[in-house]
Amino acid sequence: MTPNACNSIPALTSDALLGEECFVPSSDGGVAPDGGMLQVPVGGTIQDGDYVLVRDQVSADNCFGQDPGPPSRARSVRVFGGGTYFEWVQSDLQGTATQAWWDATGSTSGVIFTFSETCGSATLPATVGFTATSDELTLFFYGNQSFENGPLHIITTYRRTCAR
């Protein structure tokens, strides 16, 4: 995708890259490498503002084997309209380096967050679980691209750096 074709978020630099952490999926979320239970979706109110990825957790069957892995992924999100419009940029350095920009509308119901892409080339899941607090947004990605289908695969946690 052409940089900034959908939005004006600048390209991410290598200093923003994080390494992924591994977890073992379970019926109620997952088990962290230290044996503790991972968080589960609890819903909340998604706040407008700019967010950066601060934690990237991947199920063991999708993990590259190191925990944490080498810095390889960065994401940034801008949220508008009372948590209903999202601008994203993502950098992945696993294998071939890629950057992608996309926009999406979103709505929430309980602990479920539903995406609808409006611009870009991302393959967004139909629904994800989520937890939102005043300055954090955590998304829970499940199998078969839907909150209701399949085991937990990825947990991404974003921290808000400014309000809108």
N, C-alpha and C positions, 0 to 999 in steps of 0.2 A: 504494500500500500504506500502511496505517496505520503511523505511526512506532512503532518498538519492538514491533510485533506479534509478531516472532519472537525477539528478543533484547533485551538491555539496553544495547547500544552507543549512546551519545548521538549525536544528529544532528551531522553535520560542519559546521564553520563555514567561511566564505570564506577564512580565513587558511590552511586546509589544502589549498587548491586548487593543482593543478599544471597546467602547460601540456604538451601532448603534443609529443613529438619524432617526426620522420618518419624512415623508413628504406625502402630499396628491397629488396623480397623477392628471395631467390635460392634455389637448390635446397638449400643447406645452412644456411639461416637468413635472413640479410639483410646488406645493406651499409649502414653508417652514412653520414650525410651527408658526413663527412670522408673517406670512402673506406675506412675500416677495417671489418673484419668484426665483426658482432655476435656475442654469445655464443650458444651452443647449449645445449639441455638436457643436464645431466650427472647428474641424480638427486640423491640424498642423503637425509638424515634431517630431516623437518620437525619443528622444535622447538615445544613448547607455548609460548604467550605471546601478547602483543598486538603487532600489526604495523600500520604505516601505509604507505601508498603513497608511495614516494620517487622513482619514475621510471615514466613512461608513454610507451611507444614504439609508434607506429602505422605500418603500411605506407603507402607514398606514395599508393597508390590509395584509402586511407581517411582520409588526413590532410587537414586543413583548409587546407593550403598554407603555413602559417607554421611556422618551425622555430627555436626552440620556439614553439608556439602560445600564445595567451593562457591564463591560469589558468582551467581549466574542469572539472577532475575531481579528486575526492578519494575515497579508500577507506580503510577500516579493517577489520582482521580479527582475531578472537580464535581461537586454536587450543587445543584441549583433547584429552585422551585419547590422548596419544602421537602427535599429528598425525593423528587420525582424525575429529575433529569441529570444524567451522568455523562461526563466526558472522561475518556480513559486514554492512557498511553502505556504501553508495555514494552520492555526490552527483555529478550531472552538470549543468553549466550551459551546455551547448551547445544553443542554441535555448531550449526551455522548461526551467526549473530543475526537477529531479526528485531525490528521495531514495528509496532502496529498502533494505530490510532483508531478509536471508534467512539460513537456516541450511542446512548440508549436511554429510553424512558424506563421507569421502574415504579412498582407499586408493592406495598406490603400488606400482609394479612397474617396476624399472629406472629409466627416465627418464620414465615415463608416470604421470600423476596422474589418477584417475577420481573424478568428483563424483557425488553423488546428493543432490538437494535434499530437505530434510525439512520446510521451512517457508518461505513467501515466494512472490514472484512473479517471480523472476529466471529468465532463460533460460540455464541453465548448459550449457556444452559437455559432451559425454559424456566426453571425455578431453582433457587438455592435456599439454604437456611441462613439466618443472619442474627447477629447480636449487635445492637447499636447503643452506645453510651454517649455522653457529651462530647468526647474527643476520640472515640475509637469506633471502627466499623469492622466487624469480623464476618467473613462470608464462608459458608460451608458448602462445598461442592460434592455432590453424590453421584453414584453411577447412573448410567443411562440418561444423563443430562437433566435429571429431575429430582427434586427434593424427596419425593415419595418412592423412588425406585433405585435400589442398589445401595451398596455400602459407601461410607464416607471416603472420599479420595483426596481432597485438598482442603486445607483451612488457610485462608489468607487474612491477615490482620493489618488494617490501615490505621494510621494515627493522623488526626486532623492537625494541620499546621497553621491554618487561619480560617476564620469564619467569613461567610459571604452575606 
